[in-house]
Amino acid sequence: MFGPPALPSQPPPPKEADTSRPMSFFGAALWVTLATLAFMWLAALLVSIREATMTDHVVLVVAQGCAYLLVLFGILRVHAPEQSIREVVGLRATHPGFYPLSFVLGAASAVPATWLLMRIEQRFPSDAARAHEFSELFYEASMGRRVAMAVAIVVVGPIVEELLFRGAIFGPLARRQRAGAVVAMTAVYFAFVHPEPRSMPPIFLVGLLLGFMRAASGSLVPAILLHAGFNFVPFIELFGAPEPARNGEDEAIPAAVLFAGTAVTAVALAASVLLANKSSVAQAARQREERDPRGDDER
């Protein structure tokens, strides 16, 4: 009549433990070095099979992608074997305002970065033929090949590099290190993998912007868009110019263009800071990987 006795209520399931392993700056440097060596080995292998690969940027970007993704999965296995790839690399939603801001910031920052590179090359001249090698290859290629080069450098390259530097490395570091230090060190690693010494200072500064956008938005997507915007700018001139400049000298950036690029960079950066502070969506995204206060004591 009264039925079976009521069972006691079940306690809520315990919160899933964080099984991720900490990553030190030294460990991150080892992973970056491994990725660089893997890319160099694969590129050398392809060049030994086909010598023209040395100047084939499409194939080289694909080789870089294979090497970087292999190391990325190694990082996941070591540092976050129980977490999803999306969570570790930071492929999560953030405030949609970051997306156009990131692309604009990347495109605008290409102007002062190029100016800085040109100033460095004036002080430390490089081989003019080598400096213009890419533009020569671009103009000698068919239209289909030009589009493939643009897609590889503007789309594929930024995705691959950001998945490693601001993804698989940034995420595990951010759980144990201070955000500012992670932004700075990933920028150092990013500059390190570019072997041309003259380009390292501007690449480091761009790396700071990439890391800032990753940290401010709490998502990897804005960093990818910023990187794509930065790489997109040179192709505006390449696709727009009917004839290549073959005099071996770069034209100086007009003062008005330099001022406009720097001003837009500053405005976009300020808007990103404001959005990061005001957006609850961005704050929630950042909290997903906020620094563990116990990290300093455990190391």
N, C-alpha and C positions, 0 to 999 in steps of 0.2 A: 504493500500500500504506500509506503513512504519512499520506496526506491532505495538504491544503494547510497551509502554515505557520500557526501560531497568530498572530492579530492582537494587537498590543499592547493592553492594557486601556485603555479610554477614561477620561480624567480626569473627575472629578465636575463637573457643570455649575457655573459660577460663581454665587455668591450674588447674588440679585436686588438690584440697586442701588436705593437709596432715592431715588425721583424726586420726592418731595414738596418743595415750596418753602416756605421759612420765612415765618411771619407775625409781624409786629411788632405791638405794642400800638396804634400809630397806625393801622396797616392794619386791625386788628380794629375800631377805632372807626369807620373809614370804612365797613366792611361793615355794622356795626350802624346807622349813620346811613342808609345806602342802603336797608336793610330797613325802617327806620322811615318814610322818605319814600315808599317803594313802597306800604306799607300805608296811609299817609295819603292818597296819590293815589287808590288803589283805593277806599278808603272814601268819599272825596269824590265819586268818580264814581258810586258806587252811591247815595249820598244825593241826588245831582242827578237820578237816574232815579226814585228812590222815597224821599221824605223820611222815611218811617217807619224806614228803615234805620238812622238815627242812634241809635235806641234798640233796635234788633234785635240782641241780643248773639249770637245764633246766626249770623246773616249776617256780622257783624263778625269773629267768630272764624274763619269760613271765609275771609273776605278776608285776615285776618292770615296764615292758613296759606298761601294762594296767594302772598302777597308774600314771606314768609319762605322758603318752599321754593324760589322763584325765585332768591333771593339765595344760598341754600344750594348750589344747583347751580352758581352762578357761582363760589362759593368752591372747590368741588370742581374745576372746570375750571382755575382759576388755580393753586391750591396743591397739588392732588393728582390730576392728570389720569390717572395710571396706577393709582391705588389704588381699591379698592372703597368704596362708600358706607358700608357697615357698618364697615369698618376705620377710616375717617376720623372718623366721628361717635362711634365707640366702642360700637357695638351688639354687645357680646361677652359671653360668659358670665363670671360671677364667683361668689363663694360665695353659695349660696342664702339664707344668713342675712341678707344685706344687703336682700333684698326686703321682708320684713315690718318690719325695723328702719327702713327708709327711709320706709315709709308711716306708721308710728307716729310717727317723728320729725317728719314733715311735719304730721300732725294735731295733735300736742302743741305744736309750735312756733307754731301758729296762735293759741294762747291768749296767750302773752306778746307776740306781734307785734300782735295786736289791742289789747291793753292799751296798748302803746306808741303805737299810732296814735291811740287815744282820748285819751291824755294830750297828744299833740301837737295834736289838734284842740281840746282844752280851752284850750290856750295860744294857738292860732291858729284861731279858729272858722271853719268853712266854712258854705256855704249849706246849711241843714238840708234843704230840699227836694231839692237835688241829692244830698246824702249818702244820702237814703232813696229815691232814684229807682229803684235796682235792685230793692229789696224791693217797692216799689209795683208795678213791672212784673211781678214774679214772681207776686204775689198776684192780679193782674188777669188773668193768663194761664190758659188751660185746662190741665188736667193733662198732656195730651200736650205742650203747649208748655213746661211746667215741666220735664218730663223732658228735652226737647231742650236747654233752657238748661243743665241740670245736666250732660248729656253733653258739650256744647260746652266748658263751663268746667272741668269736672273731668277729662275725658279728652282731648279734642282739643287744647284750649289748652296744657296741659302738654307734650304730645308735640311740638307745633309749636315752642313756645318753647325747649324743651330741645334739640331737634334743632339749633337755631341756636346758642344760647348755650353750652351744655355739650357740644355736638356738633361742628358744623362750625367753630366758632371755638375752642373749648377744645382740641380735638385738635391742630390745627396749631400753636397757641401752645405747648402742652405739649412739643412736640418741640424747642423752642428757648429756652423761658423756664422759670424756676423754678416749681415747682408752687404754692407759696404766692402768688407774684405773679399767676399765672394765675387762681387762685381769687378773689383780691381784685379783679382788673380785670374779670373777667366779671361779678362782682357789681355793680360800678360800671356797666357797660354795661346790665345787667338793670334796675337802678334808673332809669337814664337814660331808657329807653323808656316808663316810666310817667309821664305828664305831670303828675300831681297832686303838687306838692312835698311836701305833708304825708305822703304815703305812701312817699316815697323812703327815709327811714331804716329803717323796718321791712322794706321790700322788699330793701334792701341787705343787711340781716342774714340774711334768708331766702336771698338769693343766695349768701351765704357758706356756708350749710349745704348748698345745692345743689352748689356747687363742691367743697366738702369731700367730700361723698358720691361725687361723680364721680371725684375724685382718689384717694380711699381705696379704692374698689372697683375702679377701672380700667375701669368700665363706665358707659354712659349710662343703663341701665335703672333703677338705684336713684335717680338724680336725677329721672327721670320719675315714679317712684312717690312720692318725697318731695313733689314739686310737686303731684301729684294729691291726696295726703293733705292738704296745706295748703289747697287749693281746695275740698276736700270738706266741711270743717268748717262753713262758713256754711250749707250746704244742710241740715245736720241740723236747725238751728233753723227754717229756712224751710219745710221739709216737715213739721216737727213742730208748728209753731204754726198753729192754726186761723184766727186773725185777725191781721192786721198791726198793728204798733204805729205809730199815726199821730200821735203827739204830737211827732214831730220830734226826740226826744231818745233817745240810746242809754242802755240800762241799764248800770250799772257792772258789771264782771266781779267776782263774789264772790271774796273773798280765798282761800277754799279751792280754788276752781277755778283761780285764777291760780297758786297754790302747786303744785297737782297738775300743771298743764300744764308749768310750769317744771321741776319735778322729773322728770317723764317725759322731757322734752326732754334734760335733763342725763344721765339714765341711758341713754337711747337713743344719745346722742352718745358717751358713754364706751364703750358696748358696741360701737359701730361702730369706734372707734379700736382696741379690743382685737382685734376680728375682722380688721381690716386688717393688724395686726401678726402675727397668728397664722396666717392662712389662706394656704396656698401657692397656692391658686387665685386669690385676689385679688392676690397678689404677681406671679403670672405675667401676669395681666391688665394690671397697672400697667406691667410691663416692655415691653409691646407698644408703648407710646408714651413710654418714658422719655426724659428730656431729653438732647439731643445735646450733649456737652461742648464741641463745636467751635462751637456756635451763637454764643456771646458774641464769639468771635474773628472770626467771619465778618461780623458786623454793624458 
